[in-house]
Amino acid sequence: MENKDTEYKTDSKPEDFIEFLFGKEPQPKNTIKLEIDPPEKNKHIGLHIFQQLLQIFVDGLKYLYGEDDKVDIQKLTNNNIKMMSNYFLSIGYQLVFETFDKSNYEPKPNVFVDHTLIKPDTSLNEFYYELMSENEHKVPIVYRVSFKFIQ
């Protein structure tokens, strides 16, 4: 059964969708239907969806918090991440944004980087992207972004 509150955006340009999604306050959970093109032949669907969501995340950060088409991840606040999480909930995905330093970093297999690790049953939440940086005290920091499908 279709939700009568669901919004549809059918423009073909990615920047139109970014403006549509991030150009107003986050909408309620699952009220914006995200449609993406099918994956290339033999490409794992989880990898394809992850890449699309990661691009939306990056473009959304640039749209909301960017300067000169760049985002300084060090300047993002907890409120910024909470806002991004709310936008992703509106399209039916949970944003998982984790921050680690050397005391709490736990490496895990990175199926996004090493595609040989992808199995037929690999789920969306097993894909993640990591960005390494340093805080103001030159302590290495790792940011990990992943997504989960919500019902």
CYANA upper distance limits for C-alpha pairs under 8 A (distance plus 0.5 A):
  2 GLU  CA      6 THR  CA      8.19
  3 ASN  CA     31 THR  CA      8.13
  5 ASP  CA     31 THR  CA      6.58
  6 THR  CA     30 ASN  CA      7.88
  6 THR  CA     31 THR  CA      4.79
  6 THR  CA     32 ILE  CA      5.91
  6 THR  CA     33 LYS  CA      7.08
  7 GLU  CA     31 THR  CA      6.49
  7 GLU  CA     32 ILE  CA      5.32
  7 GLU  CA     33 LYS  CA      6.88
  8 TYR  CA     32 ILE  CA      6.84
  8 TYR  CA     33 LYS  CA      6.45
  8 TYR  CA     34 LEU  CA      8.48
  9 LYS  CA     17 PHE  CA      7.40
  9 LYS  CA     20 PHE  CA      8.14
  9 LYS  CA     33 LYS  CA      8.34
 11 ASP  CA     16 ASP  CA      7.02
 11 ASP  CA     17 PHE  CA      7.53
 12 SER  CA     16 ASP  CA      8.14
 13 LYS  CA     17 PHE  CA      7.46
 14 PRO  CA     18 ILE  CA      6.86
 15 GLU  CA     19 GLU  CA      6.70
 16 ASP  CA     20 PHE  CA      6.54
 17 PHE  CA     21 LEU  CA      6.49
 18 ILE  CA     22 PHE  CA      6.32
 18 ILE  CA     23 GLY  CA      8.03
 18 ILE  CA     56 ILE  CA      7.52
 18 ILE  CA     59 ASP  CA      7.38
 18 ILE  CA     60 GLY  CA      6.83
 18 ILE  CA     63 TYR  CA      8.16
 19 GLU  CA     23 GLY  CA      5.32
 19 GLU  CA     63 TYR  CA      8.25
 20 PHE  CA     24 LYS  CA      7.97
 21 LEU  CA     26 PRO  CA      8.05
 21 LEU  CA     87 TYR  CA      7.70
 22 PHE  CA     26 PRO  CA      7.75
 22 PHE  CA     60 GLY  CA      6.88
 22 PHE  CA     63 TYR  CA      7.80
 22 PHE  CA     64 LEU  CA      7.70
 22 PHE  CA     87 TYR  CA      7.70
 26 PRO  CA     83 MET  CA      7.97
 26 PRO  CA     86 ASN  CA      6.31
 26 PRO  CA     87 TYR  CA      5.35
 26 PRO  CA     90 SER  CA      7.09
 27 GLN  CA     31 THR  CA      7.12
 27 GLN  CA     32 ILE  CA      8.15
 27 GLN  CA     86 ASN  CA      8.17
 27 GLN  CA     87 TYR  CA      7.40
 27 GLN  CA     90 SER  CA      5.83
 28 PRO  CA     89 LEU  CA      7.87
 28 PRO  CA     90 SER  CA      5.82
 29 LYS  CA     86 ASN  CA      8.27
 29 LYS  CA     89 LEU  CA      5.39
 29 LYS  CA     90 SER  CA      4.64
 29 LYS  CA     91 ILE  CA      7.38
 29 LYS  CA     92 GLY  CA      6.88
 30 ASN  CA     89 LEU  CA      6.84
 30 ASN  CA     90 SER  CA      5.22
 30 ASN  CA     91 ILE  CA      5.67
 30 ASN  CA     92 GLY  CA      5.12
 30 ASN  CA    151 GLN  CA      8.45
 31 THR  CA     90 SER  CA      6.00
 31 THR  CA     91 ILE  CA      6.97
 31 THR  CA     92 GLY  CA      8.31
 32 ILE  CA     90 SER  CA      6.20
 32 ILE  CA     91 ILE  CA      5.35
 32 ILE  CA     92 GLY  CA      8.14
 33 LYS  CA     91 ILE  CA      6.33
 33 LYS  CA     92 GLY  CA      8.24
 34 LEU  CA     91 ILE  CA      6.42
 36 ILE  CA     49 ILE  CA      8.39
 36 ILE  CA     52 GLN  CA      8.12
 39 PRO  CA     43 LYS  CA      6.45
 39 PRO  CA     44 HIS  CA      7.97
 39 PRO  CA     45 ILE  CA      6.87
 39 PRO  CA     48 HIS  CA      6.31
 43 LYS  CA     47 LEU  CA      7.76
 43 LYS  CA     48 HIS  CA      7.42
 44 HIS  CA     48 HIS  CA      6.83
 44 HIS  CA    118 ILE  CA      8.26
 44 HIS  CA    120 PRO  CA      7.90
 45 ILE  CA     49 ILE  CA      6.62
 46 GLY  CA     50 PHE  CA      6.48
 46 GLY  CA    122 THR  CA      7.59
 46 GLY  CA    123 SER  CA      6.43
 46 GLY  CA    124 LEU  CA      5.20
 46 GLY  CA    127 PHE  CA      8.17
 47 LEU  CA     51 GLN  CA      6.62
 47 LEU  CA    112 PHE  CA      7.44
 47 LEU  CA    124 LEU  CA      7.56
 47 LEU  CA    127 PHE  CA      7.50
 48 HIS  CA     52 GLN  CA      6.87
 49 ILE  CA     53 LEU  CA      6.66
 49 ILE  CA    124 LEU  CA      7.89
 50 PHE  CA     54 LEU  CA      6.47
 50 PHE  CA    124 LEU  CA      6.98
 50 PHE  CA    127 PHE  CA      7.21
 50 PHE  CA    128 TYR  CA      8.41
 50 PHE  CA    146 SER  CA      8.29
 50 PHE  CA    147 PHE  CA      7.74
 51 GLN  CA     55 GLN  CA      6.67
 52 GLN  CA     56 ILE  CA      6.81
 53 LEU  CA     57 PHE  CA      6.59
 53 LEU  CA    147 PHE  CA      8.20
 54 LEU  CA     58 VAL  CA      6.69
 55 GLN  CA     59 ASP  CA      6.49
 56 ILE  CA     60 GLY  CA      6.30
 57 PHE  CA     61 LEU  CA      6.65
 57 PHE  CA     84 MET  CA      8.23
 58 VAL  CA     62 LYS  CA      6.77
 59 ASP  CA     63 TYR  CA      6.54
 60 GLY  CA     64 LEU  CA      6.56
 60 GLY  CA     84 MET  CA      8.28
 61 LEU  CA     65 TYR  CA      5.92
 61 LEU  CA     66 GLY  CA      6.80
 61 LEU  CA     71 VAL  CA      7.20
 61 LEU  CA     84 MET  CA      8.34
 62 LYS  CA     66 GLY  CA      4.50
 62 LYS  CA     67 GLU  CA      7.77
 62 LYS  CA     69 ASP  CA      6.36
 62 LYS  CA     70 LYS  CA      6.53
 62 LYS  CA     71 VAL  CA      6.35
 65 TYR  CA     71 VAL  CA      6.91
 65 TYR  CA     76 LEU  CA      8.50
 66 GLY  CA     70 LYS  CA      5.57
 66 GLY  CA     71 VAL  CA      5.10
 66 GLY  CA     72 ASP  CA      8.10
 67 GLU  CA     71 VAL  CA      6.91
 72 ASP  CA     76 LEU  CA      7.64
 74 GLN  CA    135 ASN  CA      7.54
 76 LEU  CA     80 ASN  CA      6.38
 76 LEU  CA     81 ILE  CA      7.61
 77 THR  CA     81 ILE  CA      7.00
 78 ASN  CA     82 LYS  CA      6.60
 79 ASN  CA     83 MET  CA      6.57
 80 ASN  CA     84 MET  CA      6.81
 81 ILE  CA     85 SER  CA      6.57
 81 ILE  CA     97 PHE  CA      8.01
 82 LYS  CA     86 ASN  CA      6.77
 83 MET  CA     87 TYR  CA      6.93
 84 MET  CA     88 PHE  CA      6.84
 84 MET  CA     95 LEU  CA      8.10
 85 SER  CA     89 LEU  CA      6.72
 85 SER  CA     94 GLN  CA      7.03
 85 SER  CA     95 LEU  CA      5.72
 85 SER  CA     96 VAL  CA      8.35
 86 ASN  CA     90 SER  CA      6.91
 87 TYR  CA     91 ILE  CA      7.48
 88 PHE  CA     92 GLY  CA      6.91
 88 PHE  CA     93 TYR  CA      5.72
 88 PHE  CA     94 GLN  CA      6.52
 88 PHE  CA     95 LEU  CA      6.73
 89 LEU  CA     93 TYR  CA      5.55
 89 LEU  CA     94 GLN  CA      6.11
 89 LEU  CA     95 LEU  CA      8.17
 89 LEU  CA    150 ILE  CA      8.39
 92 GLY  CA    149 PHE  CA      6.79
 92 GLY  CA    150 ILE  CA      5.99
 92 GLY  CA    151 GLN  CA      7.50
 93 TYR  CA    147 PHE  CA      6.84
 93 TYR  CA    148 LYS  CA      6.00
 93 TYR  CA    149 PHE  CA      5.15
 93 TYR  CA    150 ILE  CA      5.90
 94 GLN  CA    147 PHE  CA      5.97
 94 GLN  CA    148 LYS  CA      5.47
 94 GLN  CA    149 PHE  CA      6.81
 94 GLN  CA    150 ILE  CA      7.01
 95 LEU  CA    145 VAL  CA      7.79
 95 LEU  CA    146 SER  CA      6.71
 95 LEU  CA    147 PHE  CA      5.31
 95 LEU  CA    148 LYS  CA      7.25
 96 VAL  CA    144 ARG  CA      8.31
 96 VAL  CA    145 VAL  CA      6.18
 96 VAL  CA    146 SER  CA      5.55
 96 VAL  CA    147 PHE  CA      6.10
 96 VAL  CA    148 LYS  CA      8.05
 97 PHE  CA    143 TYR  CA      7.58
 97 PHE  CA    144 ARG  CA      6.26
 97 PHE  CA    145 VAL  CA      5.25
 97 PHE  CA    146 SER  CA      7.17
 98 GLU  CA    143 TYR  CA      6.20
 98 GLU  CA    144 ARG  CA      5.56
 98 GLU  CA    145 VAL  CA      7.04
 99 THR  CA    141 ILE  CA      7.42
 99 THR  CA    142 VAL  CA      6.23
 99 THR  CA    143 TYR  CA      5.16
 99 THR  CA    144 ARG  CA      6.91
100 PHE  CA    104 ASN  CA      6.25
100 PHE  CA    105 TYR  CA      5.60
100 PHE  CA    141 ILE  CA      6.17
100 PHE  CA    142 VAL  CA      5.53
100 PHE  CA    143 TYR  CA      6.95
101 ASP  CA    105 TYR  CA      6.26
101 ASP  CA    139 VAL  CA      7.91
101 ASP  CA    140 PRO  CA      6.56
101 ASP  CA    141 ILE  CA      5.24
101 ASP  CA    142 VAL  CA      6.72
102 LYS  CA    140 PRO  CA      7.53
102 LYS  CA    141 ILE  CA      7.92
105 TYR  CA    142 VAL  CA      8.16
109 PRO  CA    117 LEU  CA      8.20
110 ASN  CA    114 ASP  CA      6.57
110 ASN  CA    117 LEU  CA      8.24
110 ASN  CA    126 GLU  CA      8.49
110 ASN  CA    127 PHE  CA      7.32
110 ASN  CA    128 TYR  CA      7.36
111 VAL  CA    115 HIS  CA      5.92
111 VAL  CA    116 THR  CA      7.92
111 VAL  CA    117 LEU  CA      5.83
111 VAL  CA    118 ILE  CA      6.23
111 VAL  CA    126 GLU  CA      7.65
111 VAL  CA    127 PHE  CA      6.30
111 VAL  CA    128 TYR  CA      8.15
112 PHE  CA    127 PHE  CA      5.92
112 PHE  CA    128 TYR  CA      6.76
112 PHE  CA    129 TYR  CA      7.51
114 ASP  CA    118 ILE  CA      8.27
118 ILE  CA    122 THR  CA      6.47
122 THR  CA    126 GLU  CA      7.16
123 SER  CA    127 PHE  CA      8.05
124 LEU  CA    147 PHE  CA      7.28
124 LEU  CA    148 LYS  CA      6.84
124 LEU  CA    149 PHE  CA      7.94
125 ASN  CA    146 SER  CA      6.71
125 ASN  CA    147 PHE  CA      5.96
125 ASN  CA    148 LYS  CA      5.58
125 ASN  CA    149 PHE  CA      8.33
126 GLU  CA    146 SER  CA      8.22
127 PHE  CA    146 SER  CA      6.76
127 PHE  CA    147 PHE  CA      8.30
128 TYR  CA    144 ARG  CA      6.99
128 TYR  CA    145 VAL  CA      5.96
128 TYR  CA    146 SER  CA      5.03
128 TYR  CA    147 PHE  CA      8.18
129 TYR  CA    144 ARG  CA      6.09
129 TYR  CA    145 VAL  CA      5.75
129 TYR  CA    146 SER  CA      7.14
130 GLU  CA    142 VAL  CA      7.01
130 GLU  CA    143 TYR  CA      5.95
130 GLU  CA    144 ARG  CA      4.93
130 GLU  CA    145 VAL  CA      6.96
131 LEU  CA    142 VAL  CA      6.23
131 LEU  CA    143 TYR  CA      5.63
131 LEU  CA    144 ARG  CA      7.06
132 MET  CA    140 PRO  CA      7.53
132 MET  CA    141 ILE  CA      6.27
132 MET  CA    142 VAL  CA      5.03
132 MET  CA    143 TYR  CA      6.82
133 SER  CA    140 PRO  CA      6.29
133 SER  CA    141 ILE  CA      5.66
133 SER  CA    142 VAL  CA      6.81
133 SER  CA    143 TYR  CA      8.43
134 GLU  CA    138 LYS  CA      5.55
134 GLU  CA    139 VAL  CA      5.67
134 GLU  CA    140 PRO  CA      4.86
134 GLU  CA    141 ILE  CA      5.68
135 ASN  CA    139 VAL  CA      5.94
135 ASN  CA    140 PRO  CA      7.13
135 ASN  CA    141 ILE  CA      7.07
